Amino acid sequence: MAKEAQKKISTKIKELEGMVDWFYSEEFNLDEAEEKYKKTVDFSREIEKDLTELKNRIEVINKDFTKD
């Protein structure tokens, strides 16, 4: 399950990189920039949430392994 989530997160990060790259590309258009910026920020927050959830799951697993 965690591996599936990790793939999902890595896929999302690559997609986010593509979204950011648009701002540095020749396709950049000032009229579209605000909307794309908002979508990029929202998507980055989604990734941050996924990473936090993954971190929490890892911490739980780690606690299970370190019980005395």
mmCIF file of the N, C-alpha and C atoms, coordinates in Angstrom:
data_MODEL
# 
_entry.id   MODEL 
# 
loop_
_atom_site.group_PDB 
_atom_site.id 
_atom_site.type_symbol 
_atom_site.label_atom_id 
_atom_site.label_alt_id 
_atom_site.label_comp_id 
_atom_site.label_asym_id 
_atom_site.label_entity_id 
_atom_site.label_seq_id 
_atom_site.pdbx_PDB_ins_code 
_atom_site.Cartn_x 
_atom_site.Cartn_y 
_atom_site.Cartn_z 
_atom_site.occupancy 
_atom_site.B_iso_or_equiv 
_atom_site.pdbx_formal_charge 
_atom_site.auth_seq_id 
_atom_site.auth_comp_id 
_atom_site.auth_asym_id 
_atom_site.auth_atom_id 
_atom_site.pdbx_PDB_model_num 
ATOM 1   N N  . MET A 1 1  ? 0.827  -1.198 0.000   1.00 0.00 ? 1  MET A N  1 
ATOM 2   C CA . MET A 1 1  ? 0.000  0.000  0.000   1.00 0.00 ? 1  MET A CA 1 
ATOM 3   C C  . MET A 1 1  ? 0.867  1.255  0.000   1.00 0.00 ? 1  MET A C  1 
ATOM 4   N N  . ALA A 1 2  ? 1.864  1.305  0.878   1.00 0.00 ? 2  ALA A N  1 
ATOM 5   C CA . ALA A 1 2  ? 2.730  2.479  0.942   1.00 0.00 ? 2  ALA A CA 1 
ATOM 6   C C  . ALA A 1 2  ? 3.488  2.659  -0.363  1.00 0.00 ? 2  ALA A C  1 
ATOM 7   N N  . LYS A 1 3  ? 3.877  1.536  -0.990  1.00 0.00 ? 3  LYS A N  1 
ATOM 8   C CA . LYS A 1 3  ? 4.599  1.628  -2.260  1.00 0.00 ? 3  LYS A CA 1 
ATOM 9   C C  . LYS A 1 3  ? 3.696  2.219  -3.337  1.00 0.00 ? 3  LYS A C  1 
ATOM 10  N N  . GLU A 1 4  ? 2.414  1.811  -3.338  1.00 0.00 ? 4  GLU A N  1 
ATOM 11  C CA . GLU A 1 4  ? 1.467  2.380  -4.290  1.00 0.00 ? 4  GLU A CA 1 
ATOM 12  C C  . GLU A 1 4  ? 1.308  3.880  -4.053  1.00 0.00 ? 4  GLU A C  1 
ATOM 13  N N  . ALA A 1 5  ? 1.209  4.278  -2.800  1.00 0.00 ? 5  ALA A N  1 
ATOM 14  C CA . ALA A 1 5  ? 1.076  5.694  -2.465  1.00 0.00 ? 5  ALA A CA 1 
ATOM 15  C C  . ALA A 1 5  ? 2.326  6.452  -2.877  1.00 0.00 ? 5  ALA A C  1 
ATOM 16  N N  . GLN A 1 6  ? 3.483  5.825  -2.690  1.00 0.00 ? 6  GLN A N  1 
ATOM 17  C CA . GLN A 1 6  ? 4.737  6.469  -3.060  1.00 0.00 ? 6  GLN A CA 1 
ATOM 18  C C  . GLN A 1 6  ? 4.797  6.691  -4.568  1.00 0.00 ? 6  GLN A C  1 
ATOM 19  N N  . LYS A 1 7  ? 4.385  5.693  -5.335  1.00 0.00 ? 7  LYS A N  1 
ATOM 20  C CA . LYS A 1 7  ? 4.343  5.862  -6.785  1.00 0.00 ? 7  LYS A CA 1 
ATOM 21  C C  . LYS A 1 7  ? 3.409  7.002  -7.144  1.00 0.00 ? 7  LYS A C  1 
ATOM 22  N N  . LYS A 1 8  ? 2.296  7.017  -6.492  1.00 0.00 ? 8  LYS A N  1 
ATOM 23  C CA . LYS A 1 8  ? 1.321  8.059  -6.750  1.00 0.00 ? 8  LYS A CA 1 
ATOM 24  C C  . LYS A 1 8  ? 1.925  9.431  -6.454  1.00 0.00 ? 8  LYS A C  1 
ATOM 25  N N  . ILE A 1 9  ? 2.623  9.533  -5.335  1.00 0.00 ? 9  ILE A N  1 
ATOM 26  C CA . ILE A 1 9  ? 3.242  10.801 -4.962  1.00 0.00 ? 9  ILE A CA 1 
ATOM 27  C C  . ILE A 1 9  ? 4.332  11.170 -5.964  1.00 0.00 ? 9  ILE A C  1 
ATOM 28  N N  . SER A 1 10 ? 5.165  10.211 -6.344  1.00 0.00 ? 10 SER A N  1 
ATOM 29  C CA . SER A 1 10 ? 6.236  10.533 -7.295  1.00 0.00 ? 10 SER A CA 1 
ATOM 30  C C  . SER A 1 10 ? 5.662  10.942 -8.645  1.00 0.00 ? 10 SER A C  1 
ATOM 31  N N  . THR A 1 11 ? 4.568  10.329 -9.038  1.00 0.00 ? 11 THR A N  1 
ATOM 32  C CA . THR A 1 11 ? 3.903  10.721 -10.285 1.00 0.00 ? 11 THR A CA 1 
ATOM 33  C C  . THR A 1 11 ? 3.368  12.144 -10.169 1.00 0.00 ? 11 THR A C  1 
ATOM 34  N N  . LYS A 1 12 ? 2.783  12.447 -9.027  1.00 0.00 ? 12 LYS A N  1 
ATOM 35  C CA . LYS A 1 12 ? 2.259  13.795 -8.804  1.00 0.00 ? 12 LYS A CA 1 
ATOM 36  C C  . LYS A 1 12 ? 3.389  14.829 -8.804  1.00 0.00 ? 12 LYS A C  1 
ATOM 37  N N  . ILE A 1 13 ? 4.518  14.483 -8.215  1.00 0.00 ? 13 ILE A N  1 
ATOM 38  C CA . ILE A 1 13 ? 5.643  15.420 -8.170  1.00 0.00 ? 13 ILE A CA 1 
ATOM 39  C C  . ILE A 1 13 ? 6.140  15.711 -9.588  1.00 0.00 ? 13 ILE A C  1 
ATOM 40  N N  . LYS A 1 14 ? 6.198  14.681 -10.425 1.00 0.00 ? 14 LYS A N  1 
ATOM 41  C CA . LYS A 1 14 ? 6.607  14.899 -11.820 1.00 0.00 ? 14 LYS A CA 1 
ATOM 42  C C  . LYS A 1 14 ? 5.607  15.789 -12.547 1.00 0.00 ? 14 LYS A C  1 
ATOM 43  N N  . GLU A 1 15 ? 4.329  15.566 -12.275 1.00 0.00 ? 15 GLU A N  1 
ATOM 44  C CA . GLU A 1 15 ? 3.300  16.410 -12.878 1.00 0.00 ? 15 GLU A CA 1 
ATOM 45  C C  . GLU A 1 15 ? 3.445  17.855 -12.393 1.00 0.00 ? 15 GLU A C  1 
ATOM 46  N N  . LEU A 1 16 ? 3.715  18.024 -11.108 1.00 0.00 ? 16 LEU A N  1 
ATOM 47  C CA . LEU A 1 16 ? 3.918  19.362 -10.548 1.00 0.00 ? 16 LEU A CA 1 
ATOM 48  C C  . LEU A 1 16 ? 5.118  20.046 -11.208 1.00 0.00 ? 16 LEU A C  1 
ATOM 49  N N  . GLU A 1 17 ? 6.186  19.294 -11.408 1.00 0.00 ? 17 GLU A N  1 
ATOM 50  C CA . GLU A 1 17 ? 7.368  19.852 -12.083 1.00 0.00 ? 17 GLU A CA 1 
ATOM 51  C C  . GLU A 1 17 ? 7.003  20.353 -13.478 1.00 0.00 ? 17 GLU A C  1 
ATOM 52  N N  . GLY A 1 18 ? 6.169  19.606 -14.170 1.00 0.00 ? 18 GLY A N  1 
ATOM 53  C CA . GLY A 1 18 ? 5.707  20.043 -15.487 1.00 0.00 ? 18 GLY A CA 1 
ATOM 54  C C  . GLY A 1 18 ? 4.888  21.314 -15.411 1.00 0.00 ? 18 GLY A C  1 
ATOM 55  N N  . MET A 1 19 ? 4.066  21.409 -14.376 1.00 0.00 ? 19 MET A N  1 
ATOM 56  C CA . MET A 1 19 ? 3.254  22.614 -14.195 1.00 0.00 ? 19 MET A CA 1 
ATOM 57  C C  . MET A 1 19 ? 4.158  23.825 -13.943 1.00 0.00 ? 19 MET A C  1 
ATOM 58  N N  . VAL A 1 20 ? 5.173  23.654 -13.126 1.00 0.00 ? 20 VAL A N  1 
ATOM 59  C CA . VAL A 1 20 ? 6.101  24.744 -12.817 1.00 0.00 ? 20 VAL A CA 1 
ATOM 60  C C  . VAL A 1 20 ? 6.917  25.112 -14.062 1.00 0.00 ? 20 VAL A C  1 
ATOM 61  N N  . ASP A 1 21 ? 7.329  24.095 -14.808 1.00 0.00 ? 21 ASP A N  1 
ATOM 62  C CA . ASP A 1 21 ? 8.109  24.348 -16.022 1.00 0.00 ? 21 ASP A CA 1 
ATOM 63  C C  . ASP A 1 21 ? 7.372  25.246 -17.010 1.00 0.00 ? 21 ASP A C  1 
ATOM 64  N N  . TRP A 1 22 ? 6.053  25.166 -17.012 1.00 0.00 ? 22 TRP A N  1 
ATOM 65  C CA . TRP A 1 22 ? 5.261  25.990 -17.928 1.00 0.00 ? 22 TRP A CA 1 
ATOM 66  C C  . TRP A 1 22 ? 5.588  27.475 -17.726 1.00 0.00 ? 22 TRP A C  1 
ATOM 67  N N  . PHE A 1 23 ? 5.818  27.871 -16.485 1.00 0.00 ? 23 PHE A N  1 
ATOM 68  C CA . PHE A 1 23 ? 6.082  29.280 -16.191 1.00 0.00 ? 23 PHE A CA 1 
ATOM 69  C C  . PHE A 1 23 ? 7.405  29.760 -16.795 1.00 0.00 ? 23 PHE A C  1 
ATOM 70  N N  . TYR A 1 24 ? 8.296  28.825 -17.108 1.00 0.00 ? 24 TYR A N  1 
ATOM 71  C CA . TYR A 1 24 ? 9.600  29.171 -17.679 1.00 0.00 ? 24 TYR A CA 1 
ATOM 72  C C  . TYR A 1 24 ? 9.682  28.841 -19.168 1.00 0.00 ? 24 TYR A C  1 
ATOM 73  N N  . SER A 1 25 ? 8.577  28.383 -19.722 1.00 0.00 ? 25 SER A N  1 
ATOM 74  C CA . SER A 1 25 ? 8.582  27.954 -21.115 1.00 0.00 ? 25 SER A CA 1 
ATOM 75  C C  . SER A 1 25 ? 8.147  29.077 -22.047 1.00 0.00 ? 25 SER A C  1 
ATOM 76  N N  . GLU A 1 26 ? 8.291  28.809 -23.321 1.00 0.00 ? 26 GLU A N  1 
ATOM 77  C CA . GLU A 1 26 ? 7.832  29.759 -24.335 1.00 0.00 ? 26 GLU A CA 1 
ATOM 78  C C  . GLU A 1 26 ? 6.315  29.788 -24.412 1.00 0.00 ? 26 GLU A C  1 
ATOM 79  N N  . GLU A 1 27 ? 5.656  28.791 -23.840 1.00 0.00 ? 27 GLU A N  1 
ATOM 80  C CA . GLU A 1 27 ? 4.192  28.736 -23.822 1.00 0.00 ? 27 GLU A CA 1 
ATOM 81  C C  . GLU A 1 27 ? 3.595  29.673 -22.779 1.00 0.00 ? 27 GLU A C  1 
ATOM 82  N N  . PHE A 1 28 ? 4.440  30.217 -21.900 1.00 0.00 ? 28 PHE A N  1 
ATOM 83  C CA . PHE A 1 28 ? 3.964  31.107 -20.842 1.00 0.00 ? 28 PHE A CA 1 
ATOM 84  C C  . PHE A 1 28 ? 3.125  32.217 -21.435 1.00 0.00 ? 28 PHE A C  1 
ATOM 85  N N  . ASN A 1 29 ? 1.990  32.449 -20.798 1.00 0.00 ? 29 ASN A N  1 
ATOM 86  C CA . ASN A 1 29 ? 1.060  33.481 -21.239 1.00 0.00 ? 29 ASN A CA 1 
ATOM 87  C C  . ASN A 1 29 ? 0.570  34.195 -19.989 1.00 0.00 ? 29 ASN A C  1 
ATOM 88  N N  . LEU A 1 30 ? 0.795  35.479 -19.933 1.00 0.00 ? 30 LEU A N  1 
ATOM 89  C CA . LEU A 1 30 ? 0.440  36.253 -18.742 1.00 0.00 ? 30 LEU A CA 1 
ATOM 90  C C  . LEU A 1 30 ? -1.051 36.158 -18.426 1.00 0.00 ? 30 LEU A C  1 
ATOM 91  N N  . ASP A 1 31 ? -1.878 36.070 -19.456 1.00 0.00 ? 31 ASP A N  1 
ATOM 92  C CA . ASP A 1 31 ? -3.324 35.971 -19.234 1.00 0.00 ? 31 ASP A CA 1 
ATOM 93  C C  . ASP A 1 31 ? -3.714 34.673 -18.541 1.00 0.00 ? 31 ASP A C  1 
ATOM 94  N N  . GLU A 1 32 ? -2.949 33.621 -18.741 1.00 0.00 ? 32 GLU A N  1 
ATOM 95  C CA . GLU A 1 32 ? -3.240 32.328 -18.131 1.00 0.00 ? 32 GLU A CA 1 
ATOM 96  C C  . GLU A 1 32 ? -2.475 32.113 -16.824 1.00 0.00 ? 32 GLU A C  1 
ATOM 97  N N  . ALA A 1 33 ? -1.513 32.948 -16.540 1.00 0.00 ? 33 ALA A N  1 
ATOM 98  C CA . ALA A 1 33 ? -0.598 32.727 -15.431 1.00 0.00 ? 33 ALA A CA 1 
ATOM 99  C C  . ALA A 1 33 ? -1.299 32.648 -14.075 1.00 0.00 ? 33 ALA A C  1 
ATOM 100 N N  . GLU A 1 34 ? -2.227 33.546 -13.812 1.00 0.00 ? 34 GLU A N  1 
ATOM 101 C CA . GLU A 1 34 ? -2.874 33.551 -12.496 1.00 0.00 ? 34 GLU A CA 1 
ATOM 102 C C  . GLU A 1 34 ? -3.632 32.253 -12.251 1.00 0.00 ? 34 GLU A C  1 
ATOM 103 N N  . GLU A 1 35 ? -4.404 31.809 -13.220 1.00 0.00 ? 35 GLU A N  1 
ATOM 104 C CA . GLU A 1 35 ? -5.178 30.579 -13.061 1.00 0.00 ? 35 GLU A CA 1 
ATOM 105 C C  . GLU A 1 35 ? -4.261 29.369 -12.922 1.00 0.00 ? 35 GLU A C  1 
ATOM 106 N N  . LYS A 1 36 ? -3.226 29.309 -13.738 1.00 0.00 ? 36 LYS A N  1 
ATOM 107 C CA . LYS A 1 36 ? -2.283 28.186 -13.651 1.00 0.00 ? 36 LYS A CA 1 
ATOM 108 C C  . LYS A 1 36 ? -1.531 28.221 -12.327 1.00 0.00 ? 36 LYS A C  1 
ATOM 109 N N  . TYR A 1 37 ? -1.215 29.404 -11.850 1.00 0.00 ? 37 TYR A N  1 
ATOM 110 C CA . TYR A 1 37 ? -0.531 29.527 -10.563 1.00 0.00 ? 37 TYR A CA 1 
ATOM 111 C C  . TYR A 1 37 ? -1.410 28.974 -9.441  1.00 0.00 ? 37 TYR A C  1 
ATOM 112 N N  . LYS A 1 38 ? -2.684 29.337 -9.445  1.00 0.00 ? 38 LYS A N  1 
ATOM 113 C CA . LYS A 1 38 ? -3.611 28.853 -8.422  1.00 0.00 ? 38 LYS A CA 1 
ATOM 114 C C  . LYS A 1 38 ? -3.709 27.326 -8.463  1.00 0.00 ? 38 LYS A C  1 
ATOM 115 N N  . LYS A 1 39 ? -3.818 26.762 -9.659  1.00 0.00 ? 39 LYS A N  1 
ATOM 116 C CA . LYS A 1 39 ? -3.901 25.309 -9.801  1.00 0.00 ? 39 LYS A CA 1 
ATOM 117 C C  . LYS A 1 39 ? -2.614 24.646 -9.316  1.00 0.00 ? 39 LYS A C  1 
ATOM 118 N N  . THR A 1 40 ? -1.484 25.256 -9.620  1.00 0.00 ? 40 THR A N  1 
ATOM 119 C CA . THR A 1 40 ? -0.195 24.710 -9.206  1.00 0.00 ? 40 THR A CA 1 
ATOM 120 C C  . THR A 1 40 ? -0.069 24.724 -7.687  1.00 0.00 ? 40 THR A C  1 
ATOM 121 N N  . VAL A 1 41 ? -0.476 25.802 -7.065  1.00 0.00 ? 41 VAL A N  1 
ATOM 122 C CA . VAL A 1 41 ? -0.421 25.898 -5.594  1.00 0.00 ? 41 VAL A CA 1 
ATOM 123 C C  . VAL A 1 41 ? -1.356 24.867 -4.964  1.00 0.00 ? 41 VAL A C  1 
ATOM 124 N N  . ASP A 1 42 ? -2.561 24.749 -5.482  1.00 0.00 ? 42 ASP A N  1 
ATOM 125 C CA . ASP A 1 42 ? -3.512 23.768 -4.947  1.00 0.00 ? 42 ASP A CA 1 
ATOM 126 C C  . ASP A 1 42 ? -2.957 22.349 -5.079  1.00 0.00 ? 42 ASP A C  1 
ATOM 127 N N  . PHE A 1 43 ? -2.358 22.056 -6.218  1.00 0.00 ? 43 PHE A N  1 
ATOM 128 C CA . PHE A 1 43 ? -1.800 20.729 -6.457  1.00 0.00 ? 43 PHE A CA 1 
ATOM 129 C C  . PHE A 1 43 ? -0.621 20.467 -5.530  1.00 0.00 ? 43 PHE A C  1 
ATOM 130 N N  . SER A 1 44 ? 0.199  21.485 -5.306  1.00 0.00 ? 44 SER A N  1 
ATOM 131 C CA . SER A 1 44 ? 1.333  21.304 -4.394  1.00 0.00 ? 44 SER A CA 1 
ATOM 132 C C  . SER A 1 44 ? 0.848  21.056 -2.972  1.00 0.00 ? 44 SER A C  1 
ATOM 133 N N  . ARG A 1 45 ? -0.250 21.669 -2.590  1.00 0.00 ? 45 ARG A N  1 
ATOM 134 C CA . ARG A 1 45 ? -0.823 21.427 -1.261  1.00 0.00 ? 45 ARG A CA 1 
ATOM 135 C C  . ARG A 1 45 ? -1.352 19.995 -1.149  1.00 0.00 ? 45 ARG A C  1 
ATOM 136 N N  . GLU A 1 46 ? -1.922 19.497 -2.232  1.00 0.00 ? 46 GLU A N  1 
ATOM 137 C CA . GLU A 1 46 ? -2.391 18.108 -2.259  1.00 0.00 ? 46 GLU A CA 1 
ATOM 138 C C  . GLU A 1 46 ? -1.209 17.143 -2.073  1.00 0.00 ? 46 GLU A C  1 
ATOM 139 N N  . ILE A 1 47 ? -0.118 17.423 -2.743  1.00 0.00 ? 47 ILE A N  1 
ATOM 140 C CA . ILE A 1 47 ? 1.081  16.592 -2.605  1.00 0.00 ? 47 ILE A CA 1 
ATOM 141 C C  . ILE A 1 47 ? 1.616  16.678 -1.179  1.00 0.00 ? 47 ILE A C  1 
ATOM 142 N N  . GLU A 1 48 ? 1.616  17.874 -0.627  1.00 0.00 ? 48 GLU A N  1 
ATOM 143 C CA . GLU A 1 48 ? 2.090  18.051 0.752   1.00 0.00 ? 48 GLU A CA 1 
ATOM 144 C C  . GLU A 1 48 ? 1.239  17.223 1.713   1.00 0.00 ? 48 GLU A C  1 
ATOM 145 N N  . LYS A 1 49 ? -0.062 17.205 1.498   1.00 0.00 ? 49 LYS A N  1 
ATOM 146 C CA . LYS A 1 49 ? -0.965 16.409 2.331   1.00 0.00 ? 49 LYS A CA 1 
ATOM 147 C C  . LYS A 1 49 ? -0.637 14.918 2.184   1.00 0.00 ? 49 LYS A C  1 
ATOM 148 N N  . ASP A 1 50 ? -0.433 14.469 0.944   1.00 0.00 ? 50 ASP A N  1 
ATOM 149 C CA . ASP A 1 50 ? -0.076 13.067 0.708   1.00 0.00 ? 50 ASP A CA 1 
ATOM 150 C C  . ASP A 1 50 ? 1.224  12.707 1.423   1.00 0.00 ? 50 ASP A C  1 
ATOM 151 N N  . LEU A 1 51 ? 2.198  13.599 1.358   1.00 0.00 ? 51 LEU A N  1 
ATOM 152 C CA . LEU A 1 51 ? 3.486  13.346 2.003   1.00 0.00 ? 51 LEU A CA 1 
ATOM 153 C C  . LEU A 1 51 ? 3.342  13.290 3.521   1.00 0.00 ? 51 LEU A C  1 
ATOM 154 N N  . THR A 1 52 ? 2.517  14.140 4.075   1.00 0.00 ? 52 THR A N  1 
ATOM 155 C CA . THR A 1 52 ? 2.274  14.140 5.515   1.00 0.00 ? 52 THR A CA 1 
ATOM 156 C C  . THR A 1 52 ? 1.612  12.829 5.943   1.00 0.00 ? 52 THR A C  1 
ATOM 157 N N  . GLU A 1 53 ? 0.640  12.370 5.155   1.00 0.00 ? 53 GLU A N  1 
ATOM 158 C CA . GLU A 1 53 ? -0.027 11.109 5.467   1.00 0.00 ? 53 GLU A CA 1 
ATOM 159 C C  . GLU A 1 53 ? 0.960  9.949  5.385   1.00 0.00 ? 53 GLU A C  1 
ATOM 160 N N  . LEU A 1 54 ? 1.808  9.960  4.375   1.00 0.00 ? 54 LEU A N  1 
ATOM 161 C CA . LEU A 1 54 ? 2.815  8.917  4.235   1.00 0.00 ? 54 LEU A CA 1 
ATOM 162 C C  . LEU A 1 54 ? 3.777  8.940  5.417   1.00 0.00 ? 54 LEU A C  1 
ATOM 163 N N  . LYS A 1 55 ? 4.203  10.122 5.803   1.00 0.00 ? 55 LYS A N  1 
ATOM 164 C CA . LYS A 1 55 ? 5.102  10.264 6.951   1.00 0.00 ? 55 LYS A CA 1 
ATOM 165 C C  . LYS A 1 55 ? 4.454  9.701  8.211   1.00 0.00 ? 55 LYS A C  1 
ATOM 166 N N  . ASN A 1 56 ? 3.185  9.999  8.410   1.00 0.00 ? 56 ASN A N  1 
ATOM 167 C CA . ASN A 1 56 ? 2.476  9.503  9.590   1.00 0.00 ? 56 ASN A CA 1 
ATOM 168 C C  . ASN A 1 56 ? 2.393  7.977  9.584   1.00 0.00 ? 56 ASN A C  1 
ATOM 169 N N  . ARG A 1 57 ? 2.128  7.392  8.413   1.00 0.00 ? 57 ARG A N  1 
ATOM 170 C CA . ARG A 1 57 ? 2.075  5.934  8.327   1.00 0.00 ? 57 ARG A CA 1 
ATOM 171 C C  . ARG A 1 57 ? 3.438  5.324  8.624   1.00 0.00 ? 57 ARG A C  1 
ATOM 172 N N  . ILE A 1 58 ? 4.479  5.951  8.132   1.00 0.00 ? 58 ILE A N  1 
ATOM 173 C CA . ILE A 1 58 ? 5.835  5.452  8.386   1.00 0.00 ? 58 ILE A CA 1 
ATOM 174 C C  . ILE A 1 58 ? 6.161  5.543  9.874   1.00 0.00 ? 58 ILE A C  1 
ATOM 175 N N  . GLU A 1 59 ? 5.769  6.624  10.514  1.00 0.00 ? 59 GLU A N  1 
ATOM 176 C CA . GLU A 1 59 ? 6.021  6.771  11.948  1.00 0.00 ? 59 GLU A CA 1 
ATOM 177 C C  . GLU A 1 59 ? 5.294  5.698  12.746  1.00 0.00 ? 59 GLU A C  1 
ATOM 178 N N  . VAL A 1 60 ? 4.080  5.358  12.353  1.00 0.00 ? 60 VAL A N  1 
ATOM 179 C CA . VAL A 1 60 ? 3.326  4.304  13.034  1.00 0.00 ? 60 VAL A CA 1 
ATOM 180 C C  . VAL A 1 60 ? 4.034  2.970  12.861  1.00 0.00 ? 60 VAL A C  1 
ATOM 181 N N  . ILE A 1 61 ? 4.455  2.677  11.645  1.00 0.00 ? 61 ILE A N  1 
ATOM 182 C CA . ILE A 1 61 ? 5.181  1.429  11.385  1.00 0.00 ? 61 ILE A CA 1 
ATOM 183 C C  . ILE A 1 61 ? 6.469  1.392  12.189  1.00 0.00 ? 61 ILE A C  1 
ATOM 184 N N  . ASN A 1 62 ? 7.164  2.503  12.217  1.00 0.00 ? 62 ASN A N  1 
ATOM 185 C CA . ASN A 1 62 ? 8.425  2.579  12.958  1.00 0.00 ? 62 ASN A CA 1 
ATOM 186 C C  . ASN A 1 62 ? 8.200  2.309  14.444  1.00 0.00 ? 62 ASN A C  1 
ATOM 187 N N  . LYS A 1 63 ? 7.133  2.852  15.002  1.00 0.00 ? 63 LYS A N  1 
ATOM 188 C CA . LYS A 1 63 ? 6.817  2.627  16.421  1.00 0.00 ? 63 LYS A CA 1 
ATOM 189 C C  . LYS A 1 63 ? 6.548  1.150  16.667  1.00 0.00 ? 63 LYS A C  1 
ATOM 190 N N  . ASP A 1 64 ? 5.863  0.505  15.732  1.00 0.00 ? 64 ASP A N  1 
ATOM 191 C CA . ASP A 1 64 ? 5.581  -0.922 15.878  1.00 0.00 ? 64 ASP A CA 1 
ATOM 192 C C  . ASP A 1 64 ? 6.866  -1.742 15.908  1.00 0.00 ? 64 ASP A C  1 
ATOM 193 N N  . PHE A 1 65 ? 7.842  -1.358 15.146  1.00 0.00 ? 65 PHE A N  1 
ATOM 194 C CA . PHE A 1 65 ? 9.108  -2.091 15.086  1.00 0.00 ? 65 PHE A CA 1 
ATOM 195 C C  . PHE A 1 65 ? 10.024 -1.794 16.273  1.00 0.00 ? 65 PHE A C  1 
ATOM 196 N N  . THR A 1 66 ? 9.828  -0.656 16.898  1.00 0.00 ? 66 THR A N  1 
ATOM 197 C CA . THR A 1 66 ? 10.744 -0.280 17.975  1.00 0.00 ? 66 THR A CA 1 
ATOM 198 C C  . THR A 1 66 ? 10.167 -0.551 19.357  1.00 0.00 ? 66 THR A C  1 
ATOM 199 N N  . LYS A 1 67 ? 9.014  -1.204 19.424  1.00 0.00 ? 67 LYS A N  1 
ATOM 200 C CA . LYS A 1 67 ? 8.443  -1.541 20.745  1.00 0.00 ? 67 LYS A CA 1 
ATOM 201 C C  . LYS A 1 67 ? 9.343  -2.501 21.472  1.00 0.00 ? 67 LYS A C  1 
ATOM 202 N N  . ASP A 1 68 ? 9.485  -2.276 22.752  1.00 0.00 ? 68 ASP A N  1 
ATOM 203 C CA . ASP A 1 68 ? 10.323 -3.162 23.588  1.00 0.00 ? 68 ASP A CA 1 
ATOM 204 C C  . ASP A 1 68 ? 9.495  -4.210 24.270  1.00 0.00 ? 68 ASP A C  1 
# 
